[in-house]
């Protein structure tokens, strides 16, 4: 098909620079990572931000911190570059702005550097290092040039990774478990059964996510285990394993029943808990559903469309266990952890086309022409039955056997339809 000759296959993808739009249709663009970084930082209690950029960046970022529930407990300032600073640099002015924020009581200042400052090339890290001896506030530089990113996702995971620099070393590990990527206050996503079990067993839980505080991050180095419920938290978990010797269990990318069983068993070993009996009923139900799905869905071809914040490559690796194969995958972000999933898929001779689906109306015609048996996620034809669609977006935040059972039920129901 001539319309997709400009696209690359999975084996050629090493970063988002290799991922191209499916169609050249007009598109208003994705959220800048500056937007999502500021939105996340403003919801972590005690975190202040200094957004550095042009007047446009300053104007469009002003409404974002208004949603912060912490009011004046943190500062969210802009440093707007003028024309002289764009040409000759802004080192002196930036250092003065940091001093002013420190005097105003900021505890941690995230320096959110947007496109123009990143292109100028001022050494922000050296400024942070130099100023740290002068001010009380912790200083962390966060490069967020939109030209380096495919979408808004890096604004989340890079901000959370940067928060790792605030964590203090702990000489001893207690029984606390850090739950990465889940808020204790979140009500629209049911509490996973695993987390509910740990609460019943009186395991101390520390939730690190929006609605957490700077103090939560600072003290998180004393945890016995990290549970990762979101792809945005995976880089932070890997960093904490390296720097603070805290093992982690990734739950957001595990779908296979056997792998869930192994992961739960490892969690039980770390915490001295018996997990097998607690989840015996769910495991039996999930095995039955997986066996039935493998018999029905073998050799089916699908397109992975917009899955929201669900990672498509781990999901495709699991579906390949059932005998399904992807024709095309919409990849909004190539996470650091996606390298291992790429190797798993290509090692099975699965090498789908990779693209960005940014315009439903224009993309729909090409997707229909490819003739998949199913489409996973949202796309322009999700209201029709040929090919049938499988809703995925609302599975974000779900983990374990319950998610696998629900996923398989949706796929088989769509296929029967």
DACOR-V382434 format. One line per field, one symbol per residue. phi: phi as a letter, one per 40 degrees, with the letter a starting at -180 (. if undefined). Layout:
BEGIN
phi = ???
END
This chain:
BEGIN
phi = .ccbcccbcdcccbaccccbccbccdachcdccdccccccccbbcgcbbbcbaccccccccccccccccbfccbbbbbbccccccccbgbdccccccccccccchccbbcccccdcdcccgccccccdccccccbcccbbcbcbccccbcacddcccccccccccccccbcbbcbcbcbchbccccbcbdcddccccccccgccbbcbadgcbdcccdccccccabbbbacccddccccccccbfbcbbcbcbbbcdcccdcccccccccbgbcbdccbdccccccccccccccccbdgcbabcccbgccccccccccccccgcbccabcbcaccdccdcccccccccgbbccbabcbadcccdccccccgccabcgcacbccbbbccbbcbdcccgcagdcccccccccccccccc
END
